[in-house]
Amino acid sequence: MTLKTDGPLVLAGAGNMGAALLAGWLERGLDPSAVLIQDPSPPPTTQALLARYGLSTSPRLEAPAVPPAVIVVAVKPQIMDEVFPALARHAGQRTVVLSIAAGRTLAGFERHLDQRAAVVRAMPNTPAAIARGITVAVANAHVSPAQRQLCDALLRAVGEVEWAEDEGLLDPVTAVSGSGPAYVFYLAECLAAAGVKAGLAPDLAMKLARHTVSGAGELLARSSASPAALRESVTSPNGTTFAALQVLMGPDGLAQLMAEAVAAATRRSCELAK
Ligand SMILES: NC(=O)c1ccc[n+]([C@@H]2O[C@H](COP(=O)([O-])OP(=O)(O)OC[C@H]3O[C@@H](n4cnc5c(N)ncnc54)[C@H](OP(=O)(O)O)[C@@H]3O)[C@@H](O)[C@H]2O)c1
């Protein structure tokens, strides 16, 4: 279905994540003339995308003639206080603000908006760059069903979307899926390093690790079986995989380490929230 907005779409921040979203929207048929982009210096990859669709960016957007249907905020959380107040002035009664900024709360946005302003806070992850992301979103009480549907469609352009009722869940979500791709990249690094220790040349070890992680990830993506079932299907009793899993699944194994890592990221997300 073609993506449509009932009014202009303002995008603030066309870096990694903003550009990934923009690419997804345009691929899904969003009319480029409906898009207004604020970014003082978009990276070269974004510029190529903009050129393809005849779009340009502005360092500071003037208020559009018609209030935007949606203002998508994709700037770094650190500059939000500087950037958002001016954007908030462009919001009309039917505008929904959709933020993907880590740690920026619904209340933080509401402070700059009318009392009944609609705000959605979402946490995507980097596989959004290849439309394979997963996002969890939470809406404040003023978001209408149509606005929620619009935000869902905008986020779904880069992957799966789940909605949560409790904003507090965005801290563990950040710890699991927001930060999660880095854990998987680190798993590939560790697997390669272990291969080198076991006698493989570094290039070969890295190639094996990269293909193993990405291939197993793709298998998981395409299969309806659980990760545990997929694991069991490649583990023969007393075989090589079994021997390795005895270590990984031991008392101080990966489950314990992962739980500690996710707890640390959750705590940090709570600390950074404002
Ligand atoms: N990347 C991820 O995996 C990920 C995951 C979940 C959530 N997020 C959230 O997504 C947001 C964007 O992250 P990102 O990785 O895409 O960052 P990014 O690549 O740095 O993109 C941010 C863009 O905003 C631009 N910008 C700077 N000042 C601006 C202004 N006044 N108005 C409009 N744009 C301005 C930056 O330009 P300059 O580079 O010139 O400053 C940059 O092009 C963050 O809030 C982050 O928490 C990211």
The ligand as a Gaussian input file, in Angstrom:
#p B3LYP/6-31G(d) Opt

LIG

0 1
 N       21.656000       4.619000      14.861000
 C       20.960000       3.763000      15.606000
 O       21.171000       2.572000      15.637000
 C       19.804000       4.251000      16.434000
 C       18.971000       3.317000      17.058000
 C       17.879000       3.789000      17.792000
 C       17.653000       5.134000      17.923000
 N       18.509000       6.007000      17.324000
 C       18.256000       7.445000      17.515000
 O       18.168000       8.051000      16.258000
 C       18.626000       9.392000      16.378000
 C       19.596000       9.661000      15.243000
 O       20.704000       8.778000      15.355000
 P       21.674000       8.560000      14.125000
 O       22.517000       7.403000      14.442000
 O       20.880000       8.587000      12.859000
 O       22.544000       9.924000      14.247000
 P       23.270000      10.727000      13.101000
 O       23.702000       9.804000      12.006000
 O       24.286000      11.602000      13.760000
 O       22.098000      11.644000      12.494000
 C       21.659000      12.831000      13.061000
 C       21.626000      13.905000      11.983000
 O       21.096000      15.105000      12.564000
 C       21.834000      16.182000      12.027000
 N       21.653000      17.419000      12.752000
 C       22.544000      18.110000      13.530000
 N       21.996000      19.252000      13.967000
 C       20.724000      19.296000      13.465000
 C       19.667000      20.245000      13.542000
 N       19.808000      21.376000      14.230000
 N       18.523000      19.984000      12.898000
 C       18.379000      18.845000      12.190000
 N       19.349000      17.916000      12.065000
 C       20.517000      18.133000      12.695000
 C       23.246000      15.635000      12.054000
 O       24.140000      16.433000      11.322000
 P       25.699000      16.462000      11.839000
 O       26.214000      15.089000      11.648000
 O       26.322000      17.475000      10.958000
 O       25.655000      16.887000      13.283000
 C       23.012000      14.261000      11.438000
 O       22.995000      14.311000      10.023000
 C       19.273000       9.534000      17.746000
 O       18.434000      10.277000      18.592000
 C       19.410000       8.126000      18.241000
 O       19.231000       8.025000      19.637000
 C       19.571000       5.610000      16.581000

